[in-house]
Amino acid sequence: MNYWRLSWLMVWRDLRAGELNLLISALLIAISSSTAISLCTDRLQQSFQNNAAELIAADLAISSSSALAPTWLEYAQSHALNTAQAIEFSSVLMEHEELLLTSVKAVSQHYPLKGALKTSAHGQEITQYQGPQAGMAWVDQRVLNTLKLSLGASVTIGDKVFILEKIFTNEPDRQGNFFRFAPRVLINEQDLNATHSVQPGSHLHYTYYFSGKQDALQLFNQWLLPQLQPDQKIINAHDSRPEIANALDKAHDYLQLASLLILIISAAAIALATQRYHERHRPHTALLRCLGCSQHELFCLFLMQFCLLGMLTSFIGTAVGALLQQLMSPLLSQYLSTDLVSPSWLSFSSGFILGLSLLLSCALPPLLQLKHVSALGIFRHELAPLPTTAWLSYALALTLMASLLWQSSHNLALTAILLGIGLLSTLIFAALLWLLLIQLRHFLPKLSLAYRLGLQHLTHYPALTIGQLLAFTSLLITLNLSVSLRNDLLTEWQQQLPTHAANHFAMNIFPTQLPVYEAWLHNEEVIGNAVYPIVRGRLIAINDQPLTRLAPKNNLEENAKHRELSLTWSHDLPDDNLLSAGTWWSAPEAAGLVSVEKKLAANLDIKLGDILTFSVTQQRFTARVSSLRALNWNNMKPNFYMLFSPGTLNAFPSTYLTSFYVAEHQKTSLTSLIKQLPNVNLIEIDQLLKQIKTILDALSYIVDFILYFAWFAAICLFLAALSVRLRTRQYETALLRVFGADSHLLKHMQNIEFSCLGALSGLLAVAVSNLLLSLLYRYTFTIDYHPNWFLCIITPCFSVIFITVLGNISLHTLLNKAPLQTLREE
């Protein structure tokens, strides 16, 4: 017997007869949505990572207060990594009797490795991929305005005279470190020695840049970690900008969750559709058994059919998913203002493998039952008992589904929450529904004919009713999760970037200059945030134990342990700070208390009551931990790891730090602030804000796109659930019409049945979705959860209307079919 030929003929017959329409639709939705989401997220993440790399001018950088050992650069070059470097120092420029403290940056020939410098000369902006040539200097506009210079003039840095060639308007790594910025001067590294500005004891800051393949960068990063000194740190595109990383991480979690939910709905629809397939093919199976087919041959025959169907559908679904993401690409490129990175081939293959695995895992249990059908059982309308191997296949299908979910999300906690809560809720609610249906039978004789007949459809087949209820409930849960997460996450992301989020930081303000700064805010109508005193110091010990013995070297808090921190004090708890442990100090309380950021405290095992030792200008002092705080690092306001009670830092000199928002038409007013406060460092972060808002715009578009897939999958699941009992329903409807039931009674009966299904499903969905949302918000997205009462009320109402309308549409043909034709088919 040629099994492949016979399998193809049977598949082709079923396709022509429309037997596989529902199964193919559910599978196509699962594959195309998974492929489209995978390709979009892959391309977006690569594009965002490339854009984020431009913020540090490389894939990886090392910041150091001293020159690196030559062996480090040799090791990088031996692994095919491109290198560049920059040396920064402060220098006072004096021209036309004006003084200006500037930050001079001497860059090597290949700087920047990623991104580009943007310069302006004679009103025309030019993109540059290399720094200035020897003898030339590029400056920002503030230098020209303050020193009353123009392009083509000369300026002296140390002992070297430079020609002011261009104004640079964008420096790729300018957002890399908020604490190094002043009016900028860019020169070639070859001119550094000629300035004689670098002498023994000079304060220099070195930055080394590296780019190359990801594998080589990871090896280099692992090689570097054990050798880093306290004054050195690794900067990468992810960790250097926690604001962008946080938005990307949460977006990735949401997109993966949405993909998982669509897969779960589609898998349920496929499982129900295969049951319908099993029911329809029982006569064919019995006929083949009569013609001499063994159970093994039957199983192989149907398995080949599903393999052919799976490969064909997976190929089409992958192509559809690729086409959909390609159609989305131009719109996403508009948000990114750049072309998207090409997707990896792994993203294409994953959709194909996922579709085939999903179909086989859902179809295997019915197939094992199908091969046991006997010819005699067909005439008796008996189902073959479920074999032991089928129960094992259910466990195998569940395991495979769990592995697919985990492989798709790469988030074990997310997969465990979805499967664990889903299975537990299914078992609990199945038991409760069974008891409810059993009790409902006692009330049927007291009801009117229409209600009695409608509810008998639910009570006569409790197992099928529970299956339908759970299917509809999972549908509503998925829609609830998608809508709630979409609204709440986007709202939470948008709240991180309010309309007038601070786009400038002002540092190094002297106490005597505060009235001048406040007057400037008032005169220019600039929106300012709180002003904080700053003392630079190091955390050196916890409970008299040196920090170097306690702190590991491979975590994100490395910088907070080995570099100077910005220490400040405050009478009141700052906005966007939330106490997670301890109490805030009161006004009359003595000095010597400190509040610590809770993530840093957890990393260093700092607890309430611990004594921390700090070093400021070679002087030591201690403070007792009185509270722990949760911070919002994305609010574009000054945030601090350590916040002291008033009076603790009075013995140390301080400057002030603040942030403010300047609209585009107010940018010219910054010149007057610089002239009045020449020592103040102004930090512009417009490019960073633009990057985050770009992410939000692109993600909002993708989120809306994903919801359409969820709706299509939900409709497939509903139709699949109805199709399981379609043959029995046809027979019962025909008998009722034979005994005199008219179309009005039958429609009323259907409305009662679907309304009850909708109400029960809606109430169950509200209970389970609220439980799931509270867990997801707490353990996956780390945001506060507040029940959406409007959604809790509208879900049961929507469920009743949606299921009743769609059910009547799908069963419309039953009322028009002649009873005699239905009875003859039976």
BALUM-919695 format. One record per residue (C-alpha): z, x, y; residue in one letter. Coordinates in steps of 0.001 Angstrom, whole numbers, padded with zeros to 6 digits, always signed. Layout:
<pts>
ZXYa;...
</pts>
This chain:
<pts>
+000000+000000+000000m;-000974+001316+003390n;+002243+000546+005266y;+001072+001794+008652w;-002091-000329+008587r;-000208-003423+007424l;+002520-002812+010040s;-000059-002545+012810w;-001786-005763+011677l;+001538-007621+011666m;+002434-006275+015119v;-000978-007252+016474w;-000623-010757+014992r;+002818-011188+016575d;+001531-009929+019913l;-001338-012424+019905r;+001020-015246+018902a;+003495-014380+021689g;+006335-013723+019225e;+007211-010409+020849l;+006924-011378+024512n;+010659-011604+025138l;+011459-008464+023165l;+008769-006451+024938i;+009826-007757+028353s;+013465-006733+027834a;+012433-003326+026507l;+009955-002731+029336l;+012611-003556+031928i;+015086-001145+030308a;+012584+001704+030041i;+010808+001255+033371s;+014059+000835+035322s;+015683+003800+033604s;+012600+005973+034148t;+012157+004925+037779a;+015838+005473+038593i;+015909+008785+036737s;+012787+010055+038495l;+013924+008858+041926c;+017410+010336+041617t;+015974+013572+040214d;+013524+013922+043104r;+016054+012854+045723l;+018737+015210+044446q;+016336+018141+044372q;+015088+017266+047862s;+018616+016856+049214f;+019680+020110+047585q;+016741+021880+049180n;+017629+020353+052540n;+021279+021246+052007a;+020230+024804+051142a;+018506+024965+054510e;+021904+024404+056127l;+023030+027791+054781i;+019556+029431+055001a;+019672+030235+051273a;+020594+028879+047852d;+023788+030925+047893l;+025523+033061+050485a;+028505+035401+050644i;+030659+035454+053755s;+032674+038633+054255s;+034542+040554+056937s;+033233+043840+055520s;+029961+045121+054132a;+029285+044419+050444l;+029096+047194+047920a;+025475+048317+047304p;+025883+047503+043598t;+026178+043804+044439w;+022783+043736+046125l;+021276+045869+043354e;+022579+043420+040751y;+021046+040486+042649a;+017680+042189+043007q;+017683+043126+039321s;+017934+039388+038551h;+014891+038580+040719a;+016916+037155+043592l;+015633+037428+047141n;+018152+038828+049620t;+018727+038877+053366a;+021701+039577+055589q;+023166+038902+059020a;+025901+040654+060996i;+027723+038744+063732e;+029955+039996+066504f;+031130+038853+069921s;+029792+040420+073095s;+030191+039667+076796v;+026935+039418+078751l;+026947+039964+082500m;+023936+039094+084636e;+023699+037878+088258h;+027464+038233+088605e;+027970+035726+085808e;+030007+036453+082653l;+029425+034812+079290l;+031108+035421+075942l;+028370+035156+073315t;+028041+035438+069568s;+025372+038008+068712v;+023697+037736+065326k;+021630+040630+063993a;+019376+039455+061138v;+017281+041313+058582s;+013551+040970+058111q;+013597+038184+055478h;+016097+035913+057230y;+016086+032922+056686p;+015433+032623+052954l;+015505+028811+053157k;+014693+026594+056095g;+013219+027771+059348a;+014120+028796+062858l;+012765+026594+065608k;+012000+028209+068928t;+010748+027001+072264s;+008606+028942+074691a;+007053+027394+077792h;+007945+023892+076628g;+006311+024139+073189q;+008440+024084+070010e;+007379+026485+067255i;+008607+026817+063662t;+009475+030415+062749q;+010167+031766+059263y;+011370+035175+060458q;+013727+036336+063178g;+012843+038297+066327p;+011037+041618+066264q;+012751+044842+067338a;+013490+044957+071064g;+013305+041173+071431m;+016152+038671+071758a;+016179+034954+071164w;+018885+032930+072887v;+019953+029326+073109d;+019488+027376+076321q;+023142+027752+077371r;+022731+031511+077812v;+019834+031040+080242l;+021601+028297+082154n;+024890+030156+082535t;+023422+033603+083370l;+020633+032135+085550k;+017909+033836+083530l;+014420+032855+082390s;+012167+033876+079520l;+010638+037302+080000g;+013719+038615+081792a;+015876+041367+080326s;+019466+041239+079151v;+021755+044092+078145t;+023788+043956+074945i;+026004+047011+074747g;+023733+049968+075556d;+020478+048287+074548k;+018167+046304+076850v;+016398+043324+075238f;+013528+041133+076417i;+014326+037425+076329l;+011359+036315+074269e;+012167+032780+073139k;+014726+029999+073183i;+015768+029026+069683f;+016605+025365+069221t;+017543+025358+065541n;+019296+027931+063374e;+019350+026929+059664p;+022895+028058+058874d;+024444+027069+062159r;+026334+024267+060418q;+027663+026662+057780g;+030965+027488+059519n;+032505+025497+062336f;+034674+028395+063518f;+032093+031056+064380r;+030103+029408+067120f;+029648+030315+070773a;+026471+030623+072886p;+024063+032412+070555r;+021924+035524+070792v;+019631+036498+067918l;+018371+040073+067534i;+016768+042215+064853n;+019080+044189+062579e;+017129+047375+063378q;+018453+047230+066984d;+022109+046929+065998l;+022932+050640+066046n;+021191+051125+069400a;+023578+048665+071074t;+026585+050858+070148h;+028534+047602+070055s;+029678+048271+066516v;+032445+050859+066560q;+035283+051650+064144p;+037722+048757+064356g;+035123+046296+065642s;+035496+042744+064387h;+032305+041973+062450l;+031326+039114+060226h;+028804+039751+057436y;+026748+037079+055692t;+024549+037923+052730y;+021903+035422+051632y;+020416+034945+048143f;+017716+032676+046753s;+015927+032370+043451g;+015875+030428+040203k;+018900+028299+039368q;+019716+030155+036134d;+019720+033521+037882a;+021882+032128+040697l;+024426+030790+038202q;+024633+034139+036422l;+025041+035940+039728f;+027715+033462+040818n;+029672+033973+037580q;+029378+037745+037976w;+030654+037564+041560l;+033727+035361+041072l;+036025+037936+039429p;+035137+040565+042057q;+035695+038582+045245l;+038222+039951+047694q;+040572+037733+049742p;+038323+038046+052814d;+035171+037089+050901q;+033916+033702+049835k;+030857+032220+048169i;+028953+029539+050074i;+026547+027248+048257n;+024539+024222+049298a;+026939+021801+047598h;+030363+023143+048557d;+029517+024324+052056s;+028970+020795+053264r;+031532+018505+051584p;+030365+015593+053743e;+026882+015708+052216i;+028207+016556+048745a;+030574+013599+048822n;+027816+011169+049817a;+025485+012555+047144l;+028138+012450+044402d;+029067+008841+045089k;+025417+007872+045362a;+024665+009538+042035h;+027599+007703+040405d;+026387+004360+041760y;+022773+004880+040712l;+023853+005914+037223q;+026216+002942+036989l;+023446+000555+038034a;+021146+002125+035436s;+023848+001754+032754l;+024415-001904+033602l;+020695-002653+033388i;+020587-000863+030031l;+023513-002933+028735i;+021868-006217+029779i;+018522-005139+028332s;+020164-004006+025097a;+021850-007399+024724a;+018515-009135+025360a;+016781-006897+022791i;+019501-007584+020214a;+019168-011357+020695l;+015364-011159+020658a;+015428-009264+017361t;+017634-011998+015911q;+014981-014504+016945r;+012364-012228+015367y;+014445-012162+012181h;+014622-015960+012103e;+010888-016399+012652r;+009949-013854+009976h;+012110-015157+007168r;+009209-017121+005591p;+006889-014113+005753h;+009566-011956+004198t;+010089-014408+001322a;+006330-014586+000772l;+006097-010795+000569l;+009005-010785-001893r;+007116-013312-004052c;+004066-011021-003971l;+006127-008174-005399g;+007494-006226-002386c;+010793-004528-003053s;+013672-004515-000584q;+013006-000867+000234h;+009320-001562+000894e;+010173-004515+003118l;+012627-002456+005109f;+010101+000365+005585c;+007401-002134+006562l;+009470-003781+009295f;+010909-000458+010443l;+007377+000861+010922m;+006536-002239+012947q;+009431-001563+015286f;+008525+002141+015488c;+004958+001255+016497l;+006196-001368+018921l;+008817+001022+020327g;+006374+003886+020854m;+003781+001649+022479l;+006302-000094+024737t;+008094+003147+025585s;+004822+004737+026634f;+003902+001745+028816i;+007457+001472+030232g;+007525+005162+031113t;+004148+004848+032831a;+005320+001749+034752v;+008541+003521+035793g;+006573+006553+036948a;+004187+004314+038906l;+007079+002459+040555l;+008806+005638+041701q;+005455+006964+042918q;+005039+003812+045025l;+008541+004362+046408m;+007916+008012+047251s;+006052+007472+050581p;+008820+005199+051840l;+011533+007644+050769l;+009592+010486+052366s;+009746+008588+055663q;+013533+008563+055439y;+013609+012250+054539l;+010877+013239+057018s;+009547+015559+054318t;+007692+015427+050999d;+009773+014775+047902l;+010127+017472+045270v;+008067+016877+042122s;+010125+015397+039254p;+010915+017386+036138s;+009160+016612+032850w;+012533+015969+031247l;+012888+012840+033381s;+009657+011461+031890f;+010545+012262+028279s;+014042+010816+028605s;+012634+007336+029321g;+010401+007450+026243f;+013217+008615+023955i;+015627+006104+025483l;+013288+003162+024828g;+012631+004065+021216l;+016305+004712+020508s;+017388+001504+022246l;+014972-000655+020255l;+015831+000872+016877l;+019582+000771+017468s;+019425-002950+018373c;+016885-003916+015685a;+018419-002117+012712l;+021198-004630+011830p;+018855-007684+011693p;+016356-005654+009670l;+018971-004851+007043l;+019737-008563+006765q;+016048-009503+006763l;+015227-007496+003642k;+017792-009490+001618h;+016098-012869+002259v;+015098-014627-000981s;+012313-017142-001460a;+014808-019796-002634l;+016878-019264+000495g;+013926-020290+002636i;+013791-023767+001113f;+017568-024144+001395r;+017619-022855+005004h;+020183-020280+003976e;+020771-016942+005614l;+021302-013952+003410a;+024835-012603+003584p;+025256-009667+005915l;+025320-006528+003751p;+027882-003790+004146t;+025204-001411+005409t;+024490-003831+008261a;+028067-003590+009464w;+027719+000162+009355l;+024485-000131+011323s;+026318-002166+013970y;+028807+000676+014281a;+025897+003128+014388l;+024174+001041+017078a;+027366+000960+019131l;+027787+004723+018760t;+024173+005307+019730l;+024539+003009+022734m;+027655+004889+023816a;+025839+008225+023478s;+022879+006874+025455l;+025192+005674+028201l;+026985+008991+028313w;+023724+010950+028251q;+022383+008808+031075s;+025481+009063+033272s;+026959+012460+032280h;+030238+010800+033217n;+032626+010335+030302l;+035150+008345+032345a;+032468+005924+033565l;+031107+005415+030042t;+034592+004918+028596a;+035503+002349+031257i;+032337+000336+030725l;+032459+000377+026911l;+036237+000219+026509g;+036829-002651+028912i;+033645-004338+027738g;+034590-004282+024041l;+038217-005202+024661l;+037232-008076+026919s;+034645-009245+024378t;+037188-009414+021555l;+039865-011115+023660i;+037563-013681+025221f;+035778-014361+021921a;+039108-015267+020345a;+040123-017432+023305l;+036741-019185+023370l;+036929-019865+019643w;+040299-021581+020096l;+038981-023520+023084l;+035940-024798+021154l;+038102-025787+018188i;+040433-027766+020459q;+037488-029340+022278l;+036386-031081+019077r;+039475-033315+019194h;+038473-034710+022609f;+034812-035468+021806l;+035379-039008+020408p;+036994-040014+023733k;+033962-039030+025804l;+030774-040910+026671s;+027659-040500+024529l;+025920-038012+026821a;+029023-035804+027147y;+029730-036060+023407r;+026207-035035+022452l;+026057-032294+025074g;+029376-030739+024093l;+028581-031037+020372q;+025917-028387+020927h;+028744-026074+021948l;+031347-026992+019329t;+029106-027409+016278h;+027975-023763+016337y;+030988-021877+017765p;+029699-018417+016827a;+026357-018975+018572l;+028071-020605+021554t;+030433-017666+021933i;+027469-015306+021721g;+025663-017217+024458q;+028781-017365+026619l;+029360-013635+026265l;+025690-012954+027013a;+025763-015090+030166f;+029117-013588+031141t;+027833-010029+030775s;+024824-011045+032868l;+027061-012332+035676l;+029429-009354+035383i;+026517-006997+035828t;+025220-008847+038858l;+028733-008970+040312n;+029200-005233+039795l;+025800-004429+041279s;+026276-006610+044357v;+029915-005602+044944s;+029303-001894+044530l;+026161-002045+046616r;+027908-003766+049515n;+031241-001941+049314d;+029862+001552+048762l;+027268+001261+051506l;+029896-000184+053829t;+032270+002647+052933e;+029525+005229+053491w;+028543+003678+056817q;+032178+003595+057943q;+032320+007342+057331q;+029648+007679+060010l;+030430+005233+062818p;+027891+004660+065571t;+029460+007221+067884h;+030655+009770+065304a;+031565+013045+066994a;+028569+015371+067196n;+030263+018276+069014h;+033389+020317+068383f;+035099+022212+071211a;+037269+025183+070253m;+039300+027862+071967n;+040426+025659+074869i;+043354+027305+076703f;+046374+025099+077571p;+045689+025552+081294t;+042128+024276+080781q;+043053+020913+079262l;+043033+019089+082656p;+039545+020467+083343v;+038280+019284+079943y;+039841+015827+080351e;+038350+015497+083833a;+034909+016360+082429w;+035281+013649+079742l;+036164+011104+082425h;+033440+012099+084890n;+030655+012208+082305e;+031917+009127+080409e;+031973+011077+077142v;+033772+009642+074094i;+036451+012152+073052g;+038864+012366+070110n;+042432+013652+069944a;+043152+017223+071091v;+045074+019457+068664y;+046838+022788+069325p;+045665+025512+066959i;+047549+028518+065587v;+045736+030748+063097r;+047857+031717+060096g;+047909+032326+056348r;+049828+030645+053541l;+051310+033579+051623i;+054046+032187+049348a;+055389+029027+047723i;+059127+028991+046999n;+059152+032775+047555d;+056424+033265+044920q;+053379+035138+046301p;+050342+032907+046499l;+048096+035436+044746t;+050125+034975+041554r;+049860+031222+041647l;+046309+030480+042773a;+043288+030571+040445p;+040070+031964+041846k;+037483+029464+040626n;+038069+026319+042654n;+037028+024775+045920l;+040390+025404+047578e;+039822+029160+047282e;+039017+029408+050991n;+042214+027655+052012a;+044274+030185+050059k;+042698+033464+051055h;+041571+032973+054645r;+043374+032038+057807e;+044083+028340+058197l;+044097+026294+061355s;+047744+025290+061750l;+048717+022513+064136t;+051510+020061+064891w;+051715+016416+065858s;+054368+013850+066731h;+052419+011015+065106d;+050383+010703+061929l;+046718+011209+062963p;+044148+008485+062533d;+042368+008453+059137d;+045333+010296+057580n;+047191+008340+054907l;+050612+009297+053542l;+050452+009525+049749s;+054000+010849+049218a;+057113+011546+051273g;+057937+010323+054771t;+056673+011171+058245w;+059091+012911+060559w;+060821+011026+063342s;+060995+012194+066970a;+064538+013647+066960p;+064041+015423+063632e;+064380+019225+063687a;+061459+021628+063407a;+060568+023354+060153g;+058702+020558+058317l;+055119+020541+057095v;+052758+017863+055722s;+050171+019146+053200v;+046769+017729+052253e;+047285+016203+048805k;+044287+017781+046997k;+045334+021246+048093l;+048911+020419+047120a;+047793+019332+043651a;+045692+022473+043231n;+048553+024771+044227l;+051214+022614+042518d;+053005+022027+045824i;+055664+019308+045628k;+057894+017551+048107l;+060779+019785+049120g;+058975+023067+048359d;+059390+025904+050850i;+056107+027384+052111l;+055921+030799+053753t;+053263+031497+056388f;+052147+034616+058217s;+051007+034452+061870v;+050168+037680+063748t;+052225+039654+061185q;+055235+037374+061732q;+056560+035183+058958r;+058121+031740+059065f;+058922+029019+056519t;+058580+025246+056450a;+059734+022573+054001r;+057169+020129+052594v;+058160+016643+053778s;+055001+014680+052926s;+051523+014766+051383l;+048456+013299+053124r;+045068+011972+052025a;+042302+012910+054493l;+038874+011543+055244n;+036824+014724+055535w;+033706+012749+056479n;+034914+011280+059787n;+033646+014151+061955m;+037103+014624+063470k;+039418+017646+063259p;+041247+017625+059891n;+043943+020038+058761f;+045350+021209+055445y;+048718+021886+057096m;+050295+019670+059781l;+053703+020742+061166f;+056515+018914+062901s;+056843+019584+066661p;+058720+022780+067486g;+057812+024643+064297t;+055046+026729+065902l;+056442+027056+069412n;+056937+030821+069024a;+053186+031442+068613f;+050389+031298+071199p;+047894+028503+070670s;+044537+027230+071840t;+043177+023698+071480y;+040547+022062+069281l;+038888+018665+069678t;+035654+016794+069001s;+033598+014379+071054f;+030375+012380+071043y;+027609+013191+073521v;+024579+010909+073661a;+021150+012498+073852e;+020744+011679+077551h;+024128+013320+078266q;+023318+016702+076692k;+022585+018250+080080t;+026212+017640+081072s;+027292+020290+078521l;+026040+022968+080913t;+028659+022034+083494s;+031378+022142+080831l;+030283+025624+079743i;+030288+026869+083342k;+033793+025508+083930q;+035095+026731+080556l;+033013+029816+079626p;+035451+030866+076897n;+035166+027567+074992v;+033069+027525+071815n;+030920+024407+071510l;+029644+023479+068049i;+026723+021081+067697e;+026544+019193+064396i;+023684+016796+065137d;+021630+018221+062290q;+024455+017611+059816l;+024892+014014+060996l;+021159+013460+060723k;+021246+014808+057146q;+024001+012387+056084i;+022362+009398+057762k;+019105+010296+056039t;+020883+010140+052685i;+022351+006731+053512l;+019002+005270+054585d;+017244+006493+051453a;+020021+005293+049161l;+020143+001853+050787s;+016473+001441+049957y;+016932+002535+046329i;+019984+000299+045852v;+017999-002772+046942d;+015198-001736+044597f;+017600-001449+041637i;+018934-004975+042144l;+015479-006393+041345y;+015587-004721+037936f;+019037-006210+037326a;+017719-009705+038093w;+014729-009361+035767f;+016961-008031+032996a;+019371-010932+033546a;+016598-013513+033177i;+015416-011848+029953c;+018941-011948+028579l;+019301-015640+029393f;+015995-016546+027721l;+016849-014410+024695a;+020202-016157+024322a;+018493-019559+024392l;+015841-018491+021898s;+018419-017689+019192v;+019126-021402+018633r;+015715-022688+019672l;+014582-023837+016217r;+017801-025756+015537t;+017664-027309+018989r;+014058-028458+018379q;+015062-030152+015147y;+018110-031882+016677e;+016096-033068+019682t;+013429-034532+017385a;+016067-036441+015367l;+017675-037832+018534l;+014309-039083+019773r;+013625-040683+016370v;+016943-042555+016650f;+016063-043858+020106g;+017266-041288+022641a;+015118-041327+025778d;+014193-038406+028030s;+016868-039309+030597h;+019667-039078+027996l;+018303-035815+026609l;+018073-034262+030095k;+021580-035458+030951h;+022833-033989+027677m;+021204-030630+028444q;+022625-030584+031969n;+026146-031176+030639i;+025777-028396+028067e;+024361-025850+030510f;+026851-026780+033229s;+029770-026140+030860c;+028212-022868+029748l;+027700-021878+033378g;+031233-022771+034469a;+032906-020948+031575l;+030638-017914+031999s;+031284-017799+035744g;+035078-017933+035354l;+035074-015232+032660l;+032746-013066+034747a;+035055-013265+037766v;+038068-012170+035698a;+036351-009260+033919v;+034339-008013+036913s;+037460-007831+039086n;+039219-005800+036392l;+036235-003461+036002l;+035783-003065+039750l;+039425-002161+040284s;+039177+000565+037619l;+035814+001884+038831l;+036936+002003+042452y;+040121+003829+041553r;+038944+006338+038958y;+035228+006833+039699t;+034585+006180+043399f;+038153+006830+044681t;+038071+004085+047291i;+040419+001166+047857d;+039564-002076+046080y;+039973-005471+047735h;+038795-008554+045791p;+035801-010296+047299n;+037096-013875+047345w;+033766-015269+048489f;+032102-013719+045432l;+034901-015046+043200c;+034182-018591+044406i;+030412-018429+044551i;+029953-016810+041095t;+030946-019904+038997p;+028956-022185+041322c;+025907-019936+041140f;+026326-019654+037366s;+026290-023431+036884v;+023182-023900+039039i;+021305-020857+037709f;+021917-021557+034014i;+021247-025306+034349t;+017982-024874+036239v;+016660-022002+034128l;+017773-023720+030906g;+015926-026922+031762n;+012809-024970+032673i;+012846-022988+029423s;+013473-026104+027263l;+011061-028373+029116h;+008564-028261+026231t;+011135-029680+023797l;+011134-033029+025570l;+007338-033267+025535n;+006788-032269+021915k;+006151-035091+019437a;+009131-035589+017059p;+006835-036006+014042l;+005220-032617+014676q;+008629-030934+014860t;+009884-032608+011653l;+006713-031662+009752r;+007165-028025+010775e;+010677-028141+009353e;
</pts>
